[in-house]
Amino acid sequence: MAASKKQRWSWLGGTVLLIVLGVVIGLILQNVWLGLLLAAIVSLVWLIAVESRKGDNAGVNDETNGIEL
């Protein structure tokens, strides 16, 4: 249970950090919405990668089951 809470806080902290970095990048590019969009895309890709790794599905290439990533 404690590990789950730690992972949740880690993910939440990472997401907040990505949003802040997106705003900063958006300010540099003079378009905050673009920065937020980029941060949302990176956050989504990061979430998929973390969940895939947690489920031991990262880099799966098993032709007998028809799975190729």
C-alpha positions as CSV (number, residue, x, y, z in Angstrom):
1,M,0.0,0.0,0.0
2,A,2.8,2.4,0.9
3,A,4.6,1.7,-2.5
4,S,1.4,2.5,-4.3
5,K,1.0,5.9,-2.6
6,K,4.7,6.6,-3.3
7,Q,4.2,5.8,-7.0
8,R,1.1,8.0,-7.1
9,W,2.9,11.0,-5.6
10,S,5.9,10.4,-7.9
11,W,3.6,10.4,-10.9
12,L,1.7,13.5,-9.7
13,G,5.0,15.3,-9.0
14,G,6.3,14.4,-12.4
15,T,3.1,15.6,-14.1
16,V,3.2,18.9,-12.2
17,L,6.9,19.4,-13.2
18,L,6.1,18.7,-16.8
19,I,3.3,21.2,-16.8
20,V,5.5,23.9,-15.3
21,L,8.2,23.1,-17.8
22,G,5.6,23.3,-20.5
23,V,4.6,26.8,-19.4
24,V,8.2,27.9,-19.3
25,I,8.9,26.5,-22.8
26,G,5.7,28.1,-23.9
27,L,6.8,31.5,-22.5
28,I,10.1,31.1,-24.3
29,L,8.3,30.3,-27.6
30,Q,5.8,33.1,-26.8
31,N,2.9,30.6,-27.0
32,V,1.8,29.2,-23.6
33,W,-0.8,26.9,-25.1
34,L,1.8,25.3,-27.4
35,G,3.9,24.7,-24.3
36,L,1.0,23.1,-22.4
37,L,0.1,20.9,-25.4
38,L,3.7,19.7,-25.6
39,A,3.8,19.0,-21.9
40,A,0.5,17.1,-22.1
41,I,1.8,14.9,-25.0
42,V,5.1,14.2,-23.1
43,S,3.1,13.4,-19.9
44,L,0.8,11.0,-21.8
45,V,3.8,9.2,-23.5
46,W,5.6,9.0,-20.1
47,L,2.5,7.5,-18.4
48,I,2.2,4.9,-21.1
49,A,5.9,4.0,-20.8
50,V,5.7,3.7,-17.0
51,E,2.6,1.6,-17.1
52,S,4.1,-0.7,-19.8
53,R,7.2,-1.1,-17.8
54,K,5.2,-1.8,-14.6
55,G,3.3,-4.5,-16.4
56,D,6.5,-6.1,-17.8
57,N,5.4,-5.3,-21.4
58,A,8.3,-3.1,-22.3
59,G,10.0,-4.3,-25.5
60,V,7.8,-7.4,-25.9
61,N,8.5,-9.3,-29.1
62,D,6.8,-12.7,-28.8
63,E,5.8,-14.0,-32.2
64,T,4.0,-17.1,-30.8
65,N,1.4,-14.8,-29.1
66,G,1.2,-12.4,-32.0
67,I,2.6,-9.5,-29.9
68,E,5.2,-7.2,-31.5
69,L,5.9,-3.8,-30.0
